[in-house]
C-alpha cells in the first residue's frame, strides 16, 4: 500500500511538473505579431500575403491606418490595432555583447533564465579578429530569435555602440570598439552581419542598430551632461573620425537601423538635423532601414535644450528631418497637434512608418506564426549552449592583452607556483566581469575560481570594493603574499566608477588601490602579476616602473568566462594575442584637457595635445596596438610595390591636381576601381611556443598639417607554430587607405611618399598622378 501511495505521489508530481511546464510554455508562447492565419479578419488583407512584394504590402497596410493609429506606431511601445489583427510591439531590446534585459522588450525567467554573456565590446575589440566578431553576433542572434519565439524578446536590438572612444574618461567607452575609426568600422560591420544573418531575399534574422549618431562621447563631466552638450565638430573630424564607423555600418554592414544621439552637433540636435538624417544616413549612405531616437531625445531637445518654442515644433522637426521612430512618448503625445497646425504633413508620417514597417516585414513579423518561419525552430535549447559558452571563453582569451612581462615572469608554472595568493577587489567578482548593457549570464567563473583550477590559492580582497576607501585590509593581503609562491593582484574599476551617465574624474586607480599593489608587491615572496579589470585606460606608471611587479595584463571586462580565460593566460594554456584598442595616457594628459573639446588634431598654438594615437604625440603609459606574446615574431617583406600611379578621371581633374598638388588629389577625381596594392609579408615565430599573432598595418602619409601621425588601415590574425613561418597578404586600397581628409572635409590622396608600418617592418610607397601620358 505504501508503495502504491508513493507511486501515486510520484505520478502526481510528474503530472504537476508537466502541468507547470505547460503553463510556463503558455506564458512564453508568442502570438504572431500580425496576420495570424487563424484570424478571419486578416485572411484577405493584402499586407498579409507573403508572396506580395514587401513595398506593396507596406503601402497597403499604411493605407488602412487612421492618423491616430499611425501616430501611436511612431514610438517604441507601438500599440496594437485589433481591427487589422496587429499586436502591440516593443521595439526596444539590447544585445551589445549578448541578449540584455536593459530594454523593456526582453525578459528573463521561465524557460529563459539567462543568455550567453560575451566579453564587453572593448575587450572583444582587443582581439582584432573580424571573424570572431561576426560569430559572436551570429550566436547572439540565435539566442535572440529563440527568446522571441518563446515570447521573451523582440527582434529589434539597439546594438552595437560604434562611437569613437575619444576621451579616456568616458564612462561608456567600454561599450565601444575603441579609439580607432577603422577598427570601430570593421567591428560594427561584422557584428551587424552576424546579428542580421545572411540577408537572403532582403530578410533579417534580427534588426541591428548602430548608435549613437554622431560625435557622441560625453555623458556627465564637470557639470556638462549629454542632454545639454553641443558638440562643436569640424567637417574634417566628422568625415575622418566620428562618422567613419556609422558609414561602415550602413554601407558595408547593411544595418537595419541607426540611432541619433542626445547631443547637438554644431548647434543642432542630431535627431532634428535633416542634413545628418535625410542627407547623410539615408541620402549619401542609402540606409535600408529606419532611424530611431535615443530614448527621449526629442523630448530632451525641447525640454532641456529649448531648441524649439513648442513641443509640436519639436515633433515636426524630428519627423521632417528623417526620424522614423521615437524611443519615448513624445511623438505619440504631440504629433497629432503638429499635423493639425500644419507643421508636418501626414505623408511625412507615412514615410516614417514605411521605413519601420518594412523592417518588421523583413523580419517576418507580418508573416503569421513564427514557428513556421526560417528561424522558427530556435528555442530554449539554443540559449546558453555549451558551444556558445565556449565561444564566450575563446573571446575572452583572445581579448586579454599582455602589457608587460619583465624577465618572463609569465606564464606561471603549476610545479613551481604551487600556491598562489589571489588578491584585489576584482579577484572574486561575477557581475563586474560583464560590464554594462548586459543581461543575465549563463553562469560565472571568477578569477579566483579560474586560478584555483590550476593551483592552490590563498585569497584576500585587500579592499572591500574598487573604491578602496580604506587600507585596513592591506595587512592581511601582504601576509597572504608572503605565504605564496606567486601573487596575482586583480584590481581596476567597475560600473560604480565608469558607466552610462558616469564619466571618470581622473585616470588613476581609485582610493588605496595603488597602495595595495605596491605594498603587496613589496611583501610578495614570488613573482607579482598585476591583472587590470577595467573598460578604460588607467595610469599605472607606478606599476610599470616597479621592478617587483613582473607582469601586467589588461582583461577589460572579460564576460561570464573571464576567470577561466585569465587563468589560462596566466598559466600559459593560452598564449595571449590581444592588442590595446585605445591609448593609455598618463594622468597629466587629462589634467587640463576638457572633455568638451571635440577636436582630434593637436593645436600647439593653444596648447591642445590632440586625441588618440592618430594625432597625439606626447608620452603614453601604453600605446594603442600594444600586445605582447609568450613567443617572438619577426617580419620580412616578401613582395611590395614602391610606386603607384593614380589614374585621374578627366583633364579637369588633372588641372585641379596641378593647382592643388600640395594638398593632394580629390578621391572623387580618381578612378578608384581595382586601385589596390598587394604587399606580402613573411611572419616567423622565432620563439619556442606556438602563438597567434595580430599584424597591425599602419600608414603614415606625407607630412601635412591636417594629416594623422599614422593611421591603422588593416589587421590580420594568424596562428604560427613555433619555429615556422607564414606568408600574409596585406591588401592596401589606394583610395581608402592612402587618402586623408582636408580641413573642408574633402578626402584626398597626398602625392609623395607614404610609409607603411607592420611591426618593426617599414615599407615606402610613392604616389604619383597621371592622365594617360600626363604625369605630375
N, C-alpha and C positions, 0 to 999 in steps of 0.2 A: 504493500500500500504506500509506504514511504517512497519507494522507488517510483511508483506511478505518479505520486504527487510531485516529486522532484522533476519527473519527466514533463508533467503538465506545466509546471512553473517554468521549466526551461523553454518549452514550446511557446508559452505565453510571452517570455522575454524576447524570443526571436520575433514573434509577431509584433510585439511593441516596438522593437528596433526597426523592423521593416516599415511599420507604420510611420515611425519618426522620420526615417529616411525619405519615405514618400512625401511626408509633409515638407521636409526641407527642400526636396526637389520641386514641389509645387510652389514653395515660396520663391525659389530662384528661377522658375520657368519663365522665360521671356516671351511675352506675346509678340507677334510680329509687329514691327513699327507701323506698318501700313499694309494695305492690300491683302488682308487675310482672306485666303480663298474660301474660308467658311462663312465669310461675311457677305450676305446678299447685296449689301449696299455698294460694295466696291467691285463686284464681279465684272460689270460692264464699263467701268471707268477706264478711259484711255491711259491715264498715267499709271495704271496698274498692270498694263500689258508689257511684259518683259521684252517681247520681240520688237516693240516700237522703239525707235531711236530715243536716246535719253533726252535730247533737247526738245523733242516733240512732247515727251511725257511731262517734262518740266513746264513747258508752255501751257499744256492742258491743265495741270494742277493749279498753277498760279491764276489762270483764268477762272477757276471755280471758287477762289477765296474772296471773302469780303475784305474791305480795308482794315477793319478791326482785327480780323484773323491774321492778316498779313503782318500787322504791326506786332502782334504777340508772338510771331515767329522770328522776329529780329533779335531776340535775346537768348541767352544761353539756356534758360529753363523754358523752352518752347512749349506752347500749350498743345493740348490735343484738339482735334477737330472731329468730333464723333460723327457728324453728318457725312464726312468723307472717309470715315474709318481710319483716321490718323491718330496714333497715340502721341502723348506728350514725350518730349525727349530732352535730356540734359546733355548739353554739348561739352561741358567742362569735365574732362578727365586728364590725368597727367601720367606720363611714362618717361621721365627724364633718364632713369637708369634702372628701369623695372616698373611694373604696374604700381602706381601710387594711389593712395586714398586721400591725397591732398584735395583734389577736386570732388565736388558732390556727385559726380557721375559714377564713381567707383566705390563699392562697399565690400569689405572683407567680412567673412562669417559664413556659417552654414557649411557648404561644401567647398568654399574658397577661404581657407584660414590665412593664407599668405600667398606671396608670389616671389619669384627669384629676385633678390636684390643685388644687382651688379655693383661694382665699384662706382663711386661718384665720378662724374664725367671727367674732372680734371685728372683723375688717376688713370682712367681708361685712355684718355688722350695721350698720356705719357708712354703708352705702348707704341705709338706711331705705327699702328697696324690697321690699315683700312679694312681688310677682310674680317678682322675681329670685330670692328665696329658694326659692320653690316650683319654679322652673325648674331651679335647681341640684339640688334634691332629685330631680327627675324624671330628669335626666341621670345622677346618681349611681346611681339605682336601675336605669336601663338597663344601666349597666356592671356593677352587682352581679348582675343577672339573667343577663347574658351570661357572667359568670365562674362563676356557679352552674351554668348549662347546660353549661359546659366542665369542670366538676369542680374549680374553683379557689376556690370560696367557698360559704358558706351563704346563707341567706335571712333570718336574724335578725340585725339590726345594732343594736348598743347605742349608738345616737346618736339625737338630739343631747343635748348638755350644756346644760341651761337654768337652771343655778344662777345666783343673783344675784351679780354682781361687786361684792361689798360692800366689800372692803378692797383698796386698790390694790397691796398687796404679794403678793396671792395668785398663786402660780405657775401656776394653771390658769385664771386669769381670761381668758386668751387664747382658751380653748375656748368661752367663753360669749358671749351677745349683748350683754353689758354690765350696767350697774348698774340700769337701769330695769325694773320688773316688767312694764309694758305692752309695752315693746319686746321683752323676752325672751319674753313670752307670744305675741305676734304672730309672732315669728321661729319659735318652737317649733312652733306650729300649722301654719304654712305650709310649713316644711321637712318636717315629718312627712307632710303631704298630698302633697308632691312625691315622697317616698320610697315611700309606700304605694299610690299610684295612685288611681284614681277611686272605689274602694270598691264598684263594681257587684257586687251579689249577695253583699255582705259579704266579698268576696275581697280579697286583699292581693297587691301586687306584690313588696314586701319588707316585713318587720315592723320598724318603728322602735321605739325605746325612749328615753323621756325620763328623764334621770338628773341628779343623784343626789339622791333624795328623802330628807330635806329639810334645810334650814339647813346645807348642806354647803359650806364655802368656806374651809377651812383645811387645809393639807397638812402642813407641818412648820415651826413658828415658835417660836423661843425655847424649845426643849425640849418643846413640845407638838405631838404629831402627831395625824393624823386617826384613828388606831386607838384612841387613848385619850381623845379630846376629847368632853366633854359640853357640847353647845351649849345654853345656857340662853336660851330664847326666849319672849317674851311671846305670848299669844294674838293680840294686836294685830299684832305683827310677822309672825307666821305667816300670818295672814289677808290682810294687805295688802301683803306683800312676798315672803316666801320661798315661799309656796305658789301664788302667782298664776300663774307660768309652767306649773307642773305641772297645775293645774286647766285651763288653756287647752289643753295638750297632750291631755288626756283628753276634755274636753267639746267643744272646738272642732276639734281635730285628729284625734280618734278614734284616738289612738295605740294600738298593739297591746301595748305593754309599758311598765312603769315600773320603774326600778331604785332600790332602797333603798340608803342610804349606810352608810359605816363608823361614823360618829359616833353618839353618843347625842343625843337631844333631850329635855331636861328629865329626865335620869336613866334613859331607856330607849333601848336600841339601836333604831334605826329599823326594822331588819329583824325585830325581835321585838315590835313595838308594834301590837297589834290595832286601836287607835284610828286610827293612821295608815294601816295597810294595809287591813284589812277595813272599818274605819269610814269613812275618808275616800276613799281611792282607789277602792275597789270599791263602797262604800256610797253616799256622797254624790255622787261624780263618775261612778259606774257604768262603771268601766273594762271595756271589751270586749277582754280580753286577759289577759296574765299578769304577775305581779310577780316580778322576779329580784333576787337579791342582788348587790351589788358583790362583786368576787372575793375569796373567803374571809371575807366579812363575818360569817357565822355562826360560823366558827372564831375570828374576831377577838373577838367579844363573849364567847366562852367563854375563850379563851387569854389575851387581852390585857386585856379589861375585867372579867373574872371576874364576869360578870353572873349566871351560873348555877353551881351546885355541880358538876354533872356534864355531860359532853358530850351525854348523852341528853336531859337537860332543855333544853339549848340547841337541839337539833334539834327537839324537840317544840314549844318556844316559837315557833320560826320558822314551822313549818307551821301551827300553830293561829292565829298572828297573821295569816296570809294569804299567806305566801311560797309561791310555786309552783315556783321553780327556784333552785337554788344554783349560783352560779359558784364552783366549787371542789368538793373531795371530801367535805366534812364530812357532808352529809346521806346520802351513799352509805355512809359508814362507820358512822354512829351511829343511823340511823332505825329499823332493824330492832329493835335493843335497846330503843329508846323505845316501839315498838309492843308488844313482849313484856312490858314492865314497866307497860303501861297508861298511859303518859304521853301518848300520842297514839293516835287510832284510825285504822284503815285507811281509813275513809270520808273522813277529812281528807286523806289521801294521794290518794284518788280525786278529790276536789275540785281539788287542785293539778294533777293530771295532766289533768283535763278542761280546765283553762284553757290549758295548754301545747299539748296535742294539738289542741285546737280551732284555735289559731293556725296550727299546721302544716297542718291541713286547709284552712284559709282560704288558705294559700299554695299549695295544690295538691300538697303533699308526700306525700299518700296517694292521688294520682290517677294513678299509673303514670308512664310515660315523659314527662319534662319537655318534650321536643321537640314533643309533640303538644298542649301546653297553650298558654294565651293568649300567654305571653311566650317560648315555645319557640324562636322564630326568632332571638332575640338571640344574638350570638356575638362572636368576636374583632373583626370589622369594626365593632362598635358600641362598642368601647373606644378611647379616645384619638382619637375622630373630630375632624375639622377644626372642625366646628360646636361641639363640646364644648370644644375648646381656645380657640375664640373667646369662648365664654361665660365661661371662666375669666379671660380677659383683660378682658372687659367688667366682670366682678365686681370685679376689682382696680381698674379705673379708677373705678368708682362708689364704692369704699370708701376711696379716698385723700382725706384731709382737709387742706385748706389752712388753717393756723392763723394765719399772719402773712404779710403781703405789703406790706412797707414800701416806699413810693414806687413801687408797681407794678414791683417787681423781677422778678416773673414775669408772663407767660411769657417765657422766653428766646427769642432770635431766632437763626435759623441764619445770618443775614447779619452781625449784629453780634457774635455769640458763636461765632466760627469754631473756636476752641479752648477746650475745657472741661476743667479739672482735676477729675478724679473721685477723691475721697479718702475714706478711712474704712474701718474694719474690716468693715462690711457692704456695701462698694461693689462687690464682685465675688463675692458668695455665691450658692449654689444652694439647698442643703437648708435653710438658715436661713429662707428665704422661705416655706416651707410649714408651719413651726411643728410642733406635736406632734400625735399621733394621725393622722399622715399615712402614705401608702403610698409607692409608687414612682411618681414623676411621669412624665408622658409626655415631658418634656424641660424645660429651663430657659432663661430669658433673664435674665441678671443685670442689675443696674442699670448696670454699666459697658457691657455689650453693648447695652442699650437706648439709652443716650445716644450710643454710637458710631454708631448708625444715623442720627443727626441731624447729627453734627458730629465733628470730630477731637478725640480725647481724650488726656489725659496722666494716667496712673494712678499713684497712690501709696496704699498701705494706711494709712500713718500709725500703725497699731498692728498687732501680729501677730494679735490676735483681740480680741473685745469686752471681755475683761478688761483689756486695755491696761495691763499691769503695768509697762511702761517707756515712756520718752519718746524713745528712741533714733531712732525713725523719723519724728519730727515735723519735723526739719530738712528732710528730703527732700520731705515734704508741703508745707512752706512754699515751697520752691523751685519746686515744680510750680504752686502757686497764683500765684506771681509771673509765670509764663510764659503764663498762660491769660487769656482774655477773660472767663471766669466760672468760679466754683468751686462744685462740688456736693459737700457732705460727707454721706456716708451712714453714720450712726452708730447706736447703740442697744444692743439686747440680743440674746440667743439662748437656746437651751434649756439652756445651761450656767449661766444666771443665773435663769431663770424656767421652771419645768416642774412636772410632777406630782412630788409629794413634795419640791418645792424652792420655798419661798416666799422672796421678797426680804427683805433686811435693811433696805433704805432705798429712797428714791425717786430717788437721784442716778445720774448716769452712772457706769459702772464705771471704776475706775483713772484713767488720764490722759486719758480721752476729752474731758473739759471743757477741759483744757489744749490738746489737739489742735485743738478747734473754735476756741478763742479765738486761738491763735497763727496758725492758717491764715487766719482771717477778717482778722486784722491784716495779714497778708502779701499777701492776695489783691489782684490788680490790678483785677479786675472785681467784679461782684456776687457775694456769697456766699450760697448756698442750703443750708439745713440740712434733710436728709431723715432722719427718725427711723423706724427699723425696730424695733418692739417690740410685745409683746402687752399691755402695761400702761403706765400713765402714768409719765412721767419729769419730775422737776423741772428744767426748762431755763430757769428765770428768768434766769439769766446771759445766755443767748442771746436771750431775748425783750427784754432791756434793752440789748443790744449793737447800736448803730446800724450797725455794719459788717455785720451779718447781715441781709440783705434780706428773706428769706422763710423760713418754717418749714413743713414738710409732715410729716404723720404718715401712714405707709403700713401700719402694723400688720405682719403677716406676709402679703404680698400674693399668695402662691401661685406656681405654676410660671411664669406670665407676668408676674411682678411687675416685672421690669426694663423690659419694654415699656411697661407701664402708667405707671410712674414717669416715664419719658422722655416719654411722650405728654402727661402733665400739665405737666412742666417746660417743654416747648416749645409748649404751647397747642393741640396737636391735640385734647386733651380739656380741657374746662372743668370743673374739679373741682366736685363736688356733695356729697361726703361730709360727715357731721356726727359729732362725737365721741359715742360711745355710753357714755362714762364721764368723770367729772370728773378733771382733772389737778390734784393738790394740791401745795402746797409741802412740802418735807421736814419742816418743823416740825409739820405736821399729824399725822404718824405718830410723831413723836419720843416721845410719852408715851401713845400710843394702843395698847392691847393688841389684837392680832388676835382674842383670845379673847372680847372683849366683843361680843355679838351685837346689842345694842340699836341700832335705827335712829335713834330720836329723840334730839335733843340734851337734855342734862340739865345746865343751868348750875350747879345746886347742887353737883354733884360734878365740875364741870369737864369734862364729857363733850361733845365738839363735835357729835355726830351724824354720820350717814353718808349719803353720796350727795347730789346736788343737792336732793333732796326734803326733807332735814332738816338739812343743814349750811349755815350762813350765813356762814362765815368766808371769808378770802381764798383765791383759787384761782389757779393758773397759767393754765389754760384751762378754761372751764366746759363742762359737759355740753351737747351740742347745737350747739357752735360749729362752723362750717364756712364758709369764705369762698369767693368765686367771682371769676372774672375780669371779671364784669359786675356790675350792681347791680339789685336788685329792690325794688319798693315795693308796699305793700298799701293797699287801700281796702275798707272794709266796704260791701258792696252791699246786704246784707239780713241781719237778725238780730233775733230776739225779745229783748225786755228783761225779760219776765216769764213765769214758768212756774208753773202751778197744779198741784200734785201731788195726784192723787185717792187718798184713803185707802180701804181695803177695808171698814172697818166702823166702827161707833160706838165700839167698844172701842179700835180703833186711834186714833180721834180723841181719846178721853180720855187715852190714853197719850201722845199727842202734846202735849196741853196740860200734862201733868205733866213731860214731858221736852223741852219746847220748846227749851231752851238747848242740848241735846245733839243735836237733830235727830230726824228720823223714821226708824224702822227700815225698811229696804228691804222687809223681809218684811211690813210693814203697808201697802205701796203697790201699787196696780195698775200694774205697770210696762209693760204691753202698749202698744206704739206711743207710749211716752212719750219722744220724742226731739225735738231741736231741729235745725233746718236753718239753717246760717249760710253765707252766700255771700260769698266774698272775691274781689275782683279783684286779680290779681297782674300787675304790669307789669315787663317787662325794660327798665329805663331806660338800660342801657349800650349798648355798641357790639358786643357779642359774644353769639351765641346761647348759651343756657345751660339746664341742668336744675336746677331749684330744689326743695329739700325744705322744705315747710311743716311746722313742728312746732307742734302745738296743745297748749297748757298750760292748766290750770285751777287757780286759787287759790281755795280755799273761804273762807268767813267765818272769822275768826280763832278758833281753838280750840287748846288746848294739845296736843291729840292729832292735829291735822290737819297734813298736809305743808305746806311752804312753797309749793310748787306741784307739780303732777302732770301728766306727759305723758298725754294721753288719745287722741291720734291723730297721724298724719303722712301727708302726701301728696306724691308726687314728680310734678313737672310740667315738661315741656320748653317753653320760651318763646323764640321768635325775638326777636332784638334789636329793640327799639322797639315790640314788640307786647304784648298783654295777654290774659290768660286768666282766666276765672271758675272758681273752685274751690268745690265744695260740701263743707262741713265738717259732718259729722253728729255731734252730741253726744247720746248716750243718757243721759237723766237719772239712771236708777238705776245705771248703770255708771260714768259719768264725773263726776257731781256728788256721788257718795257718798264717804264716808270711813269709817274703821274706828275704833271707840272702844276704850278700854283693855280691854274684855271680849271683844274680837274680833267685835263686832256691827257690821255695816255700816249706816250711817245717812246720810241726806241732811240736811245742816245747812240750816236756814231762813235766809234773808237773801240778801246779795249775793255772787254768785260772779263772779270775774273771769276772763275768757278772754283768753289772750295768744297772738297769732300774729305772730311777729317783733316789730316795734315797734307793732303794732296791738293796742289794748286794747278789750275789749267787756264790759259788765257785764250779768249776768242775775240777777234777783231770783227767789227760790224761795219760794212760799207753799204751805200745805197746805189742802185743802178736802175736805169730805164733803158733797156736794150743796150745800146753801145755807150750810153751816157753814164759815167760813174762819178761819184763825189767822195 
